[in-house]
Amino acid sequence: MSLIAVTVVGHDRPGIIADVTGRLADLGFNLEDSTMTLLRGHFAMMLICAGPVEPADVEQALAPITADGSLLVSAREVPPEPDPEQLGEPYILTVHGGDRAGIVSAVTHEVADVGGNITDLTTRLTGDLYVLVAEVDLPRGVDVAALTERLGAVGRELGVGVTLRQQETDVL
Amino acid sequence: MNLRDWSEHDLGVAGHVLPVVRAPDAVLAAPCAAVDPCDPAVVQLAADLIATMRVAPGCVGLAANQVGEGWRVFSVDVSEHPRSRMHHGAYVLCNARVVEATRKEKGREGCMSVPDLTGDVKRATRLVVAGDLPGGGESVLVETDAFEARALQHEIDHTDGLLFLDRVAGAHAVFARRTYL
């Protein structure tokens, strides 16, 4: 049984997901986690699936989808990852402002500096407006006020607004 | 009858702690049956729901189908929760339905029956719910807001066979649950 990471990127059209997952199902693969979105209009999907054949066989089975050159497919074996341990406190980081180079790297650098781990990230550029939304796990004990201040300073330097707020979950 | 005057002691039976079932158990996905709130089996279930809710850390509500019983009954108690504004203590409602729901806000929810995921769900923050009290069977109207409103909508959804997963705000609004109470 192999655990395989499949990525599919390229020109969007109706039916790509049905096609890709149908071929994976025919190979006996079980889809575990997957995510798909449109990035600047391009189809972008990543999935982790478990099944009985090697990555090369997966690429071969998906080859007809890539035949016209509009989609890129890759399949790579990945080791199983242990369940994440208690990582820390969940926060939401949002940034928006005028587009310029280096926003994502400058902001995420501050998060990484305190050992914060980004678990989900979306950025969008629309016109001149740049938007970043990230889910961040901050280790317990991090000085959140100090981090917020540093993120604010980075934002002022870049001319963007940065907010960091705790993600509260209501368990019902 | 004023809901605040109701007490679990009025049920007159001791509750037993029951195991909580988890998705994908089919009982969580089927609409529940209306009940006679005076039926002794319903009264016992009401006591069991309160007892089970009390022993689960952080639990503020529990629907009958979460303990495997497909009846329109749930317990709620948000009185100790820091984000509660209005609340009515601990109580059990039978055959509850939403009468009025306004001012929707998005919030992240988790559920004991879906322990590994959370999701962003829009819920009304002003709410009126009608239901029957177990035991005496009196009909009551619960008018509430904020966290109790969210909890009631979550529990009524359970009695309709719906999980928060049925209401998430979008394809990227389901998350791995990271903090365990």
Interface residues (C-beta under 8 A of the other chain):
Chain A: T35 M36 T37 P84 Q86 L87 G88 E89 P90 T119 D120 T122 E135 D137 Q167 E168 T169 D170 V171 L172
Chain B: G58 C59 V60 G61 R83 G107 R108 E109 G110 C111 M112 T118 F147 R150 A151 H154 E155 F164 A171 H172 F175 A176 R177 R178 T179 Y180 L181
